Amino acid sequence: MDGAQETGYCVVDLKELGSCPREELPHDTGVASFSKMAQVEFSLACNDLLTSGPDGTPNTVVHVAVADPHKDRLLSHACTEIVEANKDPRFLTGVTLSSNCPTTPETLVKLTVYDVKDKSQEVGSFLGSATFSVGDLLRAKDERLSLSLRSSDGGCAAGTVVVSRLKMGEMEEAEHITTDVPSQKCPIVCESASHSCVDRDHLLTGPVFTNPVCKVYRFQTADSKWMLVREQMEECTLSFSIPKQLLSLYMQEDMSRVQDLKELGELSPHWDNLRKEVITRYSGIISSYQETLAEMEKITGPSFKQSCCKAQKSLEFLPINLHTQRMRVTCPRKTDASYDIVTAGAPAAHFQGFKAGGLQRLLGRYEAEKKSFSTAYQCIYYSPEHTAKAQEVLSSVSLLQPLIGTLADQLLHAAHEHSSPSLREALKNLSDKTEQFVHTLKDELVKCALLALHTAQPGYVSKNQKSGERDPSPVRTASPLPPAVDEATLCNNVGSTQGLRRGDDSIPHHKEYDEEEWCVIVGFFQDRIWASVAKRLNCVIAMVDQLADQDERSKQECSGEQQQLADVITSHNPDAASDWREQLCPLVARLKECVAQVVDKAKRAVTFVLLQEAACSIPQGFLLQQRRDVVFSQALAVLACGFVMRVYAGMQDKGFLRQLHLVGLVAQFESLLSTYSEEIGMLEDMEVGVADLRRVVFKVTQARTDHLSDLQPVVRGRRDHFTVEVPLPGPAFQNMPEEIKEGRPLRVFPVLFNVGINEQQTIAERSAYFNTLNFSHFLIFSFWQGRHFF
């Protein structure tokens, strides 16, 4: 028996309860059989308890067991806290019989009272017991029962136990409870030990929350009224669904990267060997993620990862102890208020450990050492910003190509309809996206990548190498801009093991590189590739202008009746309408073909940039990416949980919905870690995980049905950008502002503030990292607030 007063919860020995004689339970309650009821909550108190102790004042606890009259055994349900040295205890912890349990008026409740002699040894003596049915309580005057406690032999009464039903929403009529102990003239707490106390029909937190636990507190106000506070805690299904989706997306992205590397074409021996090594690393990550996902799919039961499982590898992507807390406050003649909090363990890679620190420290150290890695592997060093830019270009190109194809088809459809306004509108959309496409590929990084890939082809020899010149001026760093492509030339045609471990002095400086050759190669790509897209688009524009002008002249030359007749003829003559389409079709086809060729070259060039970045990341970079994936998975599950909870809570709040689509939400993470020992590593992981959430946007969509499976959030995207789609039931979706219904991305601004609370906090207060972390996120929040509200 654990009667810890701090939690108001205890574990009851089922053997003891199960051994109670069946005769003690009344067989005939005189209550007709009804279907399952709504939840019933009641408080407990005892009067005139008798004890054999020397002082005659027991340390009392009440165990609560529930049984269906048609079954043969009692089940432990809840217990109160221990009230010490009091013959008339008023228990702060109440009991909830939830609607999710098979509660009917016939349901029997047994109350067993113990005198706890030694809390540390969990030793207690039986004082008495009483049994009642739910129907008895509901029919009683004022819904209040006073039951005599029977001793173990069924003899004389050992006191009485008072059962009083608690009615939510009727606090003003509640009876004031007094007690001899001043500290007890306060809250009555209702707690469900069955972890299911809230009627789902009245739950407003959203469809992703399960296994609710509820506590109710009543406080007497200064004017002798009652204030009621209900604390509702729930698990979240996103603890599992978000990490599962992310694992699938991680694997898809890495498999796509492997395929892109294979499609780079023939490379020199040096680059080909690096490519094979990088593909092997990616394959290892994919295999590991597949095993983790398979293990997660086997898990059934609650959507909750306990802290004791935090270092378990198969669960490392899951958030720890993720649950929601809603505090609803109801006060007489006051507006109800709700306070929502999401609680979880700090997002951190516990399985990988913190001996070398967390992500913040590891990434800083890794970037400092990365230049030496690039030298060792004869690669160009790319900063995180340039690597992110390369991934952005790759994503943009992959999205724009099918979009341009769709818009080109719309242009042909408008031509088939023989509508000048529609034709010009379709042309405008196509021109805008094509110009955006060309602008994306004019980035300096793409030029560098094209030359680097060109010089990495087998048999390529630079002009300097042809003339036998040597580089006289070594440097210590290499730039990711065009000058640094010399390295690709330098290590071209190098064998599998030769030239892989050369010092910084072997890297030539751009000033010694052949500028003429650089201009010729880059000029070739710009003139023959990028410009060709613009030329094809100009041909389409010229043809549309010509067709529109001809149509306008013909309308001006015709009278009103003749024009109406011409329109009728055109509408019934497919050949007249198809003439426009036939003239545009070859031009549009050449434009789409040219875009496809450009995409192929650009994708291979940018993929080569990522190959170099990955090659000089072996093996540390891949390990850090896995750690970052783990931390981000935990952080995103927490963020999505909070977003869903907040959206469902604010559906009727027009001001909140307006803020949501105009300026987004601030997601405040508050950490209780100290900057000492292993906890600083956890905090360093968490800082990076929270910062990575800036790459996430949300979209609200309309669910296909109101079934729970269709109301679960869906994650889409890749590591550099994720979108979380939150489906809402039809009526709720229709209540959203038009901007949200149209699919506007909803931004979230995550900030992290750390408040250490343990005995190491004295050390933490003197930590520069502690102060820097809080101040930097304060600046982020201040910038957001100043930008949107002042």
VOGU-3710 file (C-alpha; in Angstrom, 3 decimals, decimal comma):
1> mdgaqetgyc> 0,000/0,000/0,000  1,393/3,338/-1,102  -0,418/6,241/0,403  1,909/9,069/-0,515  0,105/12,273/0,368  2,003/14,254/-2,245  0,307/12,430/-5,123  -2,975/11,513/-3,531  -2,745/8,095/-5,155  -2,001/4,614/-3,903
11> vvdlkelgsc> -1,775/1,049/-5,158  -4,166/-1,340/-3,480  -3,335/-4,962/-2,775  -5,733/-6,888/-5,003  -5,281/-10,060/-3,004  -6,653/-8,387/0,101  -9,624/-6,974/-1,750  -10,267/-10,167/-3,604  -10,359/-12,143/-0,375  -13,361/-10,224/0,966
21> preelphdtg> -16,315/-12,584/1,491  -18,862/-12,375/-1,271  -21,598/-12,174/1,382  -20,473/-8,651/2,262  -21,821/-7,392/-1,045  -25,552/-6,759/-1,206  -27,116/-8,827/-3,987  -30,357/-6,893/-4,322  -30,056/-3,134/-4,614  -33,586/-2,611/-5,822
31> vasfskmaqv> -32,300/-0,590/-8,790  -33,370/-1,391/-12,302  -30,661/-2,154/-14,838  -29,614/0,813/-16,949  -27,073/1,388/-19,669  -23,693/2,939/-18,975  -23,923/6,268/-17,144  -22,070/9,529/-17,324  -19,258/9,951/-14,835  -20,032/10,157/-11,114
41> efslacndll> -17,717/11,977/-8,737  -17,894/11,952/-4,963  -15,919/13,040/-1,934  -15,245/11,063/1,255  -15,132/11,873/4,946  -15,210/9,821/8,193  -16,697/10,509/11,609  -16,064/9,051/15,085  -13,487/6,471/14,037  -12,556/3,926/16,679
51> tsgpdgtpnt> -9,034/2,610/16,987  -7,161/0,374/19,371  -4,133/2,657/19,423  -2,936/4,265/22,657  -3,783/7,811/21,567  -7,082/6,901/19,864  -6,375/9,099/16,800  -5,797/7,006/13,654  -3,817/7,827/10,544  -6,628/7,104/8,132
61> vvhvavadph> -6,745/6,091/4,470  -9,738/4,821/2,487  -9,381/2,247/-0,281  -12,046/2,274/-2,980  -12,990/-0,847/-4,947  -15,639/-1,216/-7,637  -17,589/-4,298/-8,704  -20,390/-5,141/-11,064  -23,088/-7,105/-9,162  -23,069/-9,749/-11,875
71> kdrllshact> -19,350/-10,442/-11,408  -17,580/-12,247/-8,601  -14,719/-9,964/-7,667  -13,841/-6,453/-6,675  -11,368/-4,342/-8,603  -9,153/-1,745/-6,996  -10,133/1,670/-8,277  -8,597/4,454/-6,163  -7,676/5,499/-2,654  -7,450/8,681/-0,662
81> eiveankdpr> -4,417/10,305/0,842  -3,496/9,552/4,457  -4,908/11,977/7,003  -2,862/11,771/10,176  -4,058/11,862/13,828  -7,710/12,664/13,226  -10,861/10,754/14,243  -12,950/12,821/11,818  -10,825/13,051/8,666  -12,009/15,001/5,623
91> fltgvtlssn> -10,214/13,593/2,616  -9,001/15,991/-0,034  -8,795/13,227/-2,611  -12,134/12,206/-4,062  -13,199/9,459/-6,468  -14,374/9,508/-10,075  -16,411/6,723/-11,635  -15,975/7,532/-15,289  -18,255/7,135/-18,255  -15,614/4,948/-19,894
101> cpttpetlvk> -15,993/2,397/-17,121  -19,061/0,090/-17,001  -20,789/2,327/-14,443  -24,532/1,797/-13,920  -26,841/2,426/-10,978  -26,196/-1,210/-10,060  -22,439/-0,713/-9,821  -21,232/-1,498/-6,306  -18,578/0,528/-4,507  -16,779/-0,844/-1,444
111> ltvydvkdks> -14,975/1,539/0,916  -12,362/0,015/3,238  -10,855/2,180/5,983  -7,367/1,502/7,381  -5,295/2,927/10,181  -1,760/3,254/8,791  0,685/2,642/11,641  3,883/2,939/9,676  3,797/4,606/6,255  7,371/3,635/5,434
121> qevgsflgsa> 6,613/-0,052/5,993  3,145/0,158/4,430  1,680/-1,459/7,506  -1,964/-0,738/8,398  -4,767/-2,204/10,475  -8,346/-2,702/9,289  -10,863/-0,335/10,895  -14,035/-1,078/8,981  -15,765/-1,217/5,589  -19,023/-0,158/3,943
131> tfsvgdllra> -20,676/-0,889/0,612  -23,160/1,092/-1,459  -24,427/1,163/-5,010  -24,248/4,102/-7,378  -28,036/4,078/-7,464  -28,131/4,498/-3,667  -26,020/7,647/-3,935  -28,073/9,136/-6,781  -31,377/8,556/-4,987  -30,224/9,765/-1,546
141> kderlslslr> -31,359/13,094/-0,177  -28,944/15,783/-1,300  -27,074/12,868/-2,946  -25,278/12,269/0,317  -24,881/8,930/2,139  -23,819/8,294/5,738  -22,753/4,644/6,080  -21,762/2,707/9,171  -18,350/1,063/9,059  -18,555/-2,616/9,952
151> ssdggcaagt> -15,725/-4,430/11,667  -14,173/-7,554/10,158  -16,620/-9,844/11,958  -19,618/-7,740/10,896  -20,217/-6,639/14,446  -20,357/-3,205/16,027  -19,783/-0,077/14,007  -16,293/1,382/13,985  -17,501/4,832/12,928  -19,195/6,246/9,849
161> vvvsrlkmge> -18,114/7,205/6,357  -19,837/10,061/4,521  -20,136/9,923/0,714  -21,111/13,208/-0,999  -21,616/13,501/-4,717  -19,737/16,326/-6,425  -21,674/18,034/-9,211  -19,674/19,877/-11,844  -21,203/23,271/-12,561  -23,197/23,430/-9,312
171> meeaehittd> -20,571/24,753/-6,923  -22,720/27,494/-5,387  -25,165/24,967/-3,958  -22,414/22,815/-2,524  -22,249/22,420/1,198  -19,392/23,981/3,064  -17,194/21,292/4,615  -15,521/22,014/7,910  -12,902/20,081/9,766  -10,992/20,198/12,986
181> vpsqkcpivc> -7,741/20,437/11,085  -7,288/23,994/9,721  -5,142/22,838/6,824  -7,981/20,677/5,564  -10,486/23,506/5,170  -9,697/23,635/1,485  -9,699/21,713/-1,693  -11,543/18,526/-2,397  -9,643/16,576/-4,996  -11,233/14,062/-7,335
191> esashscvdr> -8,896/11,651/-9,008  -9,498/8,769/-11,320  -7,188/5,830/-10,854  -8,651/4,185/-13,924  -7,070/6,822/-16,181  -10,362/7,505/-17,932  -12,543/10,039/-16,214  -13,641/12,449/-18,906  -16,655/11,964/-21,124  -15,340/12,062/-24,654
201> dhlltgpvft> -18,494/13,777/-25,901  -17,554/16,854/-23,875  -13,847/16,761/-24,555  -12,582/19,846/-26,389  -8,880/19,113/-26,519  -9,011/17,250/-29,831  -9,173/13,753/-31,310  -5,515/12,897/-30,740  -5,788/12,628/-26,960  -6,588/9,462/-25,014
211> npvckvyrfq> -6,651/7,934/-21,533  -7,694/11,045/-19,625  -6,952/11,442/-15,922  -8,911/14,024/-13,992  -8,613/15,826/-10,659  -11,118/18,295/-9,266  -10,334/20,850/-6,551  -12,892/22,998/-4,713  -11,806/26,158/-2,952  -13,982/28,386/-0,799
221> tadskwmlvr> -13,765/32,002/-1,877  -13,805/35,082/0,349  -17,544/35,553/-0,176  -18,262/31,953/0,955  -18,851/30,749/-2,587  -17,098/27,872/-4,276  -14,469/28,019/-6,979  -13,906/24,785/-8,840  -10,689/23,815/-10,618  -10,587/20,752/-12,819
231> eqmeectlsf> -7,209/19,418/-13,914  -7,424/17,127/-16,892  -4,414/15,181/-18,144  -4,287/13,035/-21,273  -1,885/11,027/-23,361  -1,389/11,941/-27,010  -1,480/9,563/-29,957  1,029/11,845/-31,719  3,713/10,397/-29,420  3,822/7,494/-31,845
241> sipkqllsly> 2,222/8,693/-35,080  4,506/11,718/-35,645  7,788/9,774/-35,139  6,515/6,962/-37,381  5,712/9,419/-40,156  9,046/11,195/-39,761  10,952/7,922/-39,948  9,196/7,104/-43,216  9,984/10,567/-44,586  13,619/10,326/-43,472
251> mqedmsrvqd> 13,959/7,012/-45,295  12,269/8,341/-48,438  14,581/11,351/-48,483  17,714/9,248/-47,988  16,630/6,699/-50,593  15,968/9,552/-53,013  19,434/10,948/-52,241  20,990/7,544/-52,946  19,150/7,376/-56,263  20,329/10,876/-57,179
261> lkelgelsph> 23,916/9,889/-56,388  23,634/6,842/-58,625  22,296/9,036/-61,427  25,258/11,418/-61,300  26,743/9,462/-64,148  30,310/8,376/-64,636  32,818/10,032/-62,317  36,570/9,853/-61,943  37,885/7,027/-59,702  38,335/9,341/-56,710
271> wdnlrkevit> 34,816/10,712/-56,802  33,321/7,337/-57,645  34,915/5,784/-54,554  33,618/8,602/-52,375  30,184/8,157/-53,870  30,202/4,454/-53,013  31,242/5,212/-49,442  28,509/7,827/-49,029  25,891/5,464/-50,464  27,022/2,806/-47,993
281> rysgiissyq> 26,540/5,251/-45,119  23,085/6,237/-46,315  22,144/2,593/-46,720  23,197/1,947/-43,119  20,972/4,768/-41,854  18,043/3,552/-43,945  18,455/0,024/-42,615  18,636/1,271/-39,031  15,512/3,392/-39,455  13,653/0,487/-41,027
291> etlaemekit> 14,451/-1,694/-38,012  13,356/1,042/-35,610  10,092/1,592/-37,468  9,401/-2,156/-37,535  9,896/-2,338/-33,765  7,597/0,637/-33,216  4,881/-0,958/-35,363  4,843/-3,938/-33,012  3,923/-1,783/-30,013  0,295/-1,811/-28,924
301> gpsfkqscck> -1,394/-0,262/-25,944  -1,090/3,245/-24,481  0,466/6,008/-26,587  2,952/6,852/-23,895  6,702/6,449/-23,446  7,694/6,362/-19,801  10,917/7,957/-18,578  12,284/4,552/-17,607  12,362/3,723/-21,355  14,216/6,901/-22,379
311> aqksleflpi> 17,455/5,068/-23,263  15,767/2,253/-25,201  16,988/2,329/-28,815  13,765/1,148/-30,434  11,916/4,029/-28,729  14,494/6,787/-29,090  12,404/8,753/-31,617  9,425/8,934/-29,241  8,920/11,868/-26,864  9,228/11,058/-23,160
321> nlhtqrmrvt> 6,226/11,412/-20,832  4,272/13,454/-23,373  0,881/14,429/-21,977  -1,404/17,429/-21,895  -2,725/19,313/-18,911  -5,810/21,497/-19,091  -6,698/23,519/-16,007  -10,283/24,725/-16,215  -11,351/27,260/-13,597  -15,021/27,940/-12,874
331> cprktdasyd> -16,021/30,649/-10,451  -19,491/32,004/-9,540  -20,515/34,948/-11,721  -17,165/34,754/-13,518  -16,301/33,632/-17,037  -14,728/30,198/-17,191  -11,046/30,138/-18,062  -8,833/27,339/-19,350  -5,059/27,023/-19,194  -3,381/24,511/-21,484
341> ivtagapaah> 0,105/23,094/-20,965  1,947/20,305/-22,755  4,422/18,434/-20,577  7,189/16,192/-21,903  10,716/15,131/-21,171  13,407/17,271/-22,786  13,897/16,232/-26,454  17,298/14,549/-26,294  19,175/11,528/-27,629  19,366/9,559/-24,379
351> fqgfkagglq> 20,366/6,308/-26,087  23,433/7,945/-27,644  24,434/9,554/-24,363  25,973/12,893/-23,435  29,603/12,173/-22,617  30,794/14,424/-25,430  27,978/16,929/-24,940  24,769/17,598/-26,825  23,996/18,737/-30,354  24,813/22,406/-29,796
361> rllgryeaek> 28,366/21,626/-28,711  28,856/18,692/-31,102  27,739/20,647/-34,160  29,973/23,593/-33,287  32,964/21,307/-32,881  32,089/19,419/-36,049  31,887/22,543/-38,222  35,252/23,692/-36,880  36,815/20,359/-37,840  34,960/19,959/-41,110
371> ksfstayqci> 37,492/21,913/-43,133  40,196/19,434/-42,227  37,838/16,610/-43,193  37,306/18,242/-46,586  41,056/18,429/-47,073  41,535/14,804/-46,107  38,891/13,640/-48,581  39,909/16,173/-51,252  36,428/17,765/-51,158  35,260/21,340/-51,297
381> yyspehtaka> 34,209/22,664/-47,910  30,617/23,850/-47,832  29,282/25,774/-44,871  25,910/24,784/-43,378  24,382/27,807/-45,115  25,609/26,670/-48,545  24,527/23,103/-47,893  21,076/24,332/-46,902  21,016/26,480/-50,048  21,840/23,459/-52,190
391> qevlssvsll> 19,004/21,484/-50,608  16,684/24,451/-51,122  17,584/24,647/-54,814  17,034/20,929/-55,182  13,620/21,148/-53,505  12,575/24,241/-55,479  13,537/22,730/-58,812  11,735/19,495/-58,012  8,569/21,433/-57,131  8,692/23,935/-59,989
401> qpligtladq> 9,148/21,438/-62,815  5,767/19,667/-62,409  4,117/23,021/-61,693  5,419/24,467/-64,960  4,159/21,367/-66,748  0,697/21,797/-65,231  0,559/25,491/-66,136  1,660/24,703/-69,685  -1,204/22,220/-69,980  -3,601/24,886/-68,695
411> llhaahehss> -2,323/27,210/-71,406  -3,119/24,611/-74,057  -6,554/24,087/-72,541  -7,237/27,840/-72,735  -6,120/27,765/-76,377  -8,528/24,916/-77,025  -11,339/27,017/-75,507  -10,377/29,849/-77,906  -10,599/32,384/-75,054  -8,186/35,308/-75,205
421> pslrealknl> -8,618/36,384/-71,538  -8,110/32,823/-70,291  -5,141/32,428/-72,616  -3,437/35,560/-71,303  -4,141/34,611/-67,677  -2,662/31,144/-68,200  0,362/32,688/-69,938  0,937/35,072/-67,020  0,963/32,201/-64,535  3,300/30,161/-66,714
431> sdkteqfvht> 5,669/33,108/-67,223  5,852/33,865/-63,494  6,764/30,310/-62,526  9,222/29,897/-65,394  11,006/33,123/-64,456  11,128/31,935/-60,842  12,618/28,668/-62,103  15,347/30,444/-64,075  16,077/32,820/-61,186  16,548/29,865/-58,816
441> lkdelvkcal> 19,133/28,329/-61,122  21,098/31,558/-61,526  22,407/31,233/-57,986  26,192/31,418/-57,700  26,243/28,075/-55,917  24,653/26,397/-58,934  27,327/27,828/-61,221  29,994/26,481/-58,900  28,299/23,091/-58,788  28,082/22,871/-62,594
451> lalhtaqpgy> 31,789/23,515/-62,980  32,694/21,137/-60,149  30,683/18,335/-61,716  32,211/19,089/-65,117  35,739/18,860/-63,775  34,926/15,613/-61,933  34,219/13,746/-65,177  36,685/10,999/-66,162  39,592/12,173/-68,262  39,165/15,859/-67,506
461> vsknqksger> 42,474/17,763/-67,405  42,683/21,461/-66,637  44,697/23,922/-68,686  47,208/24,252/-65,873  47,715/20,510/-65,757  48,165/20,412/-69,524  50,937/22,986/-69,355  52,551/21,278/-66,349  52,164/24,310/-64,084  52,135/23,828/-60,300
471> dpspvrtasp> 50,339/25,927/-57,755  52,812/28,104/-55,857  50,458/29,502/-53,213  48,868/27,071/-50,765  45,939/28,150/-48,594  44,283/26,921/-45,434  40,649/27,131/-46,469  38,559/26,591/-49,548  35,540/28,605/-50,620  32,326/27,044/-51,860
481> lppavdeatl> 32,114/29,632/-54,602  33,487/29,019/-58,112  37,171/29,367/-57,163  37,132/26,275/-55,011  36,256/23,969/-57,880  40,013/23,613/-58,433  39,906/20,820/-55,880  37,713/18,719/-58,141  40,281/19,225/-60,880  43,134/18,452/-58,522
491> cnnvgstqgl> 41,749/15,116/-57,368  40,346/14,049/-60,723  41,676/10,746/-62,007  43,054/9,836/-58,594  42,990/6,158/-57,642  40,867/4,611/-54,928  43,352/5,152/-52,142  45,770/7,674/-53,563  45,453/11,321/-52,795  42,828/10,906/-50,071
501> rrgddsiphh> 45,013/12,184/-47,262  46,665/15,319/-48,512  47,388/18,344/-46,371  46,057/21,862/-46,669  49,156/22,879/-48,613  47,990/20,817/-51,596  44,809/22,857/-52,119  45,361/25,477/-54,865  44,009/28,987/-54,557  41,544/30,343/-57,098
511> keydeeewcv> 43,859/33,150/-58,057  46,112/30,557/-59,663  43,199/28,874/-61,446  42,638/29,449/-65,158  40,099/32,263/-65,298  39,587/31,854/-69,031  38,562/28,234/-68,643  36,201/29,139/-65,794  34,485/31,811/-67,901  34,152/29,498/-70,898
521> ivgffqdriw> 32,607/26,646/-68,931  30,203/28,754/-66,834  29,357/30,893/-69,865  28,511/27,724/-71,787  26,076/26,610/-69,113  24,497/30,030/-68,789  24,159/30,679/-72,531  23,249/27,201/-73,691  21,173/25,964/-70,757  19,616/28,729/-68,665
531> asvakrlncv> 19,049/31,066/-71,618  17,396/28,307/-73,628  14,502/28,179/-71,147  13,941/31,917/-71,491  14,112/31,661/-75,289  11,525/28,895/-75,353  9,255/30,909/-73,077  9,634/33,999/-75,299  8,511/31,932/-78,272  5,379/30,898/-76,403
541> iamvdqladq> 4,715/34,507/-75,352  5,124/35,751/-78,928  2,698/33,149/-80,267  0,089/33,957/-77,615  0,394/37,682/-78,369  0,003/36,963/-82,078  -3,087/34,817/-81,566  -4,653/37,313/-79,167  -3,977/40,231/-81,536  -5,508/38,365/-84,478
551> derskqecsg> -8,561/37,571/-82,392  -8,899/41,204/-81,308  -8,630/42,497/-84,903  -11,185/40,034/-86,143  -13,622/41,142/-83,431  -13,178/44,781/-84,366  -13,804/44,111/-88,060  -17,029/42,204/-87,377  -20,324/43,867/-86,508  -22,219/42,807/-83,388
561> eqqqladvit> -24,482/40,295/-85,151  -21,612/38,947/-87,207  -19,484/38,509/-84,054  -22,284/36,576/-82,320  -22,554/34,368/-85,369  -18,784/33,878/-85,426  -18,769/32,885/-81,769  -21,517/30,342/-82,420  -19,602/28,921/-85,383  -16,415/28,715/-83,359
571> shnpdaasdw> -18,161/26,989/-80,465  -19,564/24,345/-82,849  -16,452/23,991/-84,978  -13,643/22,088/-83,176  -11,224/22,815/-86,009  -11,472/26,576/-85,472  -10,712/26,226/-81,753  -8,007/23,612/-82,209  -6,093/25,925/-84,572  -4,778/27,888/-81,577
581> reqlcplvar> -3,854/24,733/-79,744  -2,058/23,287/-82,771  0,054/26,400/-83,136  0,974/26,500/-79,457  1,458/22,798/-78,850  4,951/22,426/-80,469  6,255/25,514/-78,650  4,915/24,382/-75,305  6,336/20,899/-75,838  9,804/22,347/-76,547
591> lkecvaqvvd> 9,554/24,522/-73,427  8,686/21,523/-71,243  11,463/19,473/-72,833  13,983/22,251/-72,238  12,894/22,624/-68,600  13,308/18,874/-68,125  16,857/19,016/-69,515  17,762/21,935/-67,271  16,308/20,179/-64,236  18,370/17,089/-64,986
601> kakravtfvl> 21,612/19,050/-65,234  20,858/21,223/-62,219  19,845/18,271/-60,040  23,033/16,403/-60,895  25,158/19,481/-60,232  23,550/20,245/-56,870  23,634/16,553/-55,949  27,371/16,692/-56,533  27,557/19,538/-54,004  25,731/17,359/-51,485
611> lqeaacsipq> 28,031/14,451/-52,331  31,048/16,549/-51,395  29,373/17,736/-48,208  28,478/14,147/-47,284  31,929/12,838/-48,157  33,701/15,195/-45,803  31,077/14,403/-43,153  32,114/10,760/-42,847  31,553/9,402/-40,285  30,818/12,123/-37,740
621> gfllqqrrdv> 28,377/14,055/-39,880  26,138/11,043/-40,413  26,105/10,259/-36,696  25,162/13,846/-35,908  22,394/13,741/-38,517  20,946/10,655/-36,849  21,109/12,353/-33,460  19,441/15,438/-34,895  16,698/13,288/-36,455  15,994/11,709/-33,065
631> vfsqalavla> 15,785/15,027/-31,221  13,685/16,704/-33,907  11,230/13,802/-33,924  10,610/14,215/-30,198  10,328/18,001/-30,478  7,900/17,909/-33,407  5,612/15,449/-31,605  5,441/17,872/-28,654  4,822/20,879/-30,911  2,103/19,133/-32,940
641> cgfvmrvyag> 0,406/18,026/-29,730  0,290/21,606/-28,456  -0,842/23,021/-31,804  -3,778/20,615/-32,091  -4,798/21,260/-28,494  -4,673/25,039/-28,990  -6,603/24,994/-32,277  -9,444/22,922/-30,831  -9,569/25,157/-27,764  -9,706/28,349/-29,847
651> mqdkgflrql> -12,231/27,409/-32,517  -14,735/29,987/-31,263  -12,116/32,668/-30,608  -12,131/34,943/-33,651  -9,173/36,944/-32,361  -7,055/33,835/-31,955  -7,967/32,526/-35,432  -7,069/35,883/-36,953  -3,714/35,897/-35,175  -3,148/32,322/-36,302
661> hlvglvaqfe> -3,127/33,126/-40,014  -1,692/36,639/-39,771  1,298/36,275/-37,446  1,338/32,631/-36,321  1,820/31,199/-32,861  4,633/31,428/-30,350  5,498/28,008/-28,959  7,229/28,605/-25,632  9,327/25,712/-24,361  10,310/25,951/-20,716
671> sllstyseei> 13,105/23,656/-19,598  13,821/22,680/-16,009  17,305/21,309/-16,752  20,441/22,617/-15,125  23,601/23,393/-17,060  25,587/20,844/-15,117  26,791/17,291/-15,728  24,742/15,248/-18,251  21,838/17,661/-18,077  23,782/20,269/-20,018
681> gmledmevgv> 24,033/17,729/-22,858  20,265/17,249/-22,754  19,777/21,012/-22,868  22,169/21,315/-25,822  20,164/18,679/-27,678  16,926/20,438/-26,825  18,161/23,827/-27,987  18,924/22,501/-31,479  15,687/20,506/-31,598  13,605/23,574/-30,728
691> adlrrvvfkv> 15,504/25,717/-33,235  14,863/23,139/-35,977  11,126/23,565/-35,444  11,408/26,837/-37,354  11,415/24,676/-40,462  7,859/23,532/-39,715  4,577/25,063/-40,848  1,031/23,871/-40,211  -1,980/23,713/-42,497  -5,587/23,147/-41,511
701> tqartdhlsd> -7,562/20,905/-43,862  -11,056/19,449/-43,935  -11,245/15,826/-42,875  -12,875/13,355/-45,248  -15,019/11,980/-42,430  -15,415/12,524/-38,699  -13,832/9,157/-37,967  -10,849/9,381/-35,608  -8,507/7,865/-38,200  -9,301/10,743/-40,585
711> lqpvvrgrrd> -8,677/13,379/-37,913  -5,016/12,488/-37,289  -2,355/15,025/-38,393  -0,248/14,137/-41,423  3,405/15,165/-41,869  4,811/15,906/-45,328  8,131/17,234/-46,604  11,815/16,644/-46,018  14,438/17,621/-43,475  14,777/21,199/-44,667
721> hftvevplpg> 11,019/21,858/-44,545  8,071/19,986/-43,054  4,353/20,703/-43,272  1,962/19,266/-40,696  -1,602/19,032/-41,990  -4,255/19,079/-39,261  -7,655/17,772/-40,453  -10,746/19,237/-38,796  -14,320/17,937/-38,862  -16,512/19,611/-41,490
731> pafqnmpeei> -18,400/22,051/-39,193  -15,211/23,079/-37,392  -13,375/23,621/-40,673  -16,167/25,801/-42,032  -15,791/28,007/-38,956  -12,194/28,819/-39,897  -11,273/32,141/-41,595  -11,132/32,037/-45,397  -7,346/32,414/-45,356  -6,973/29,218/-43,336
741> kegrplrvfp> -9,539/27,335/-45,431  -7,617/28,321/-48,556  -4,548/26,523/-47,194  -2,381/29,380/-45,967  0,669/27,997/-44,120  0,486/28,735/-40,394  3,864/29,581/-38,902  5,047/28,701/-35,427  7,826/30,606/-33,650  9,519/28,346/-31,087
751> vlfnvgineq> 11,427/29,877/-28,173  13,190/28,128/-25,316  13,768/29,431/-21,802  15,606/27,383/-19,216  14,891/27,443/-15,474  16,975/24,922/-13,543  15,288/23,716/-10,362  17,564/21,167/-8,711  20,460/21,508/-6,300  22,874/22,110/-9,185
761> qtiaersayf> 21,147/25,346/-10,157  23,599/27,413/-8,104  26,281/26,284/-10,531  23,951/26,776/-13,474  23,305/30,401/-12,570  26,982/31,102/-13,091  26,991/29,377/-16,483  27,553/31,589/-19,501  25,634/29,089/-21,622  22,599/29,362/-19,350
771> ntlnfshfli> 22,461/33,146/-19,735  23,300/33,136/-23,446  20,548/30,623/-24,208  17,832/32,564/-22,422  18,934/35,940/-23,773  19,131/34,748/-27,389  15,592/33,357/-27,266  14,383/36,492/-25,529  15,675/38,451/-28,521  13,833/36,093/-30,889
781> fsfwqgrhff> 10,587/36,601/-28,997  11,102/40,372/-28,780  11,712/40,557/-32,525  8,523/38,621/-33,265  6,490/40,702/-30,849  7,868/43,998/-32,106  7,372/43,039/-35,725  3,717/42,090/-35,403  2,288/44,036/-32,473  4,092/47,370/-32,297
//
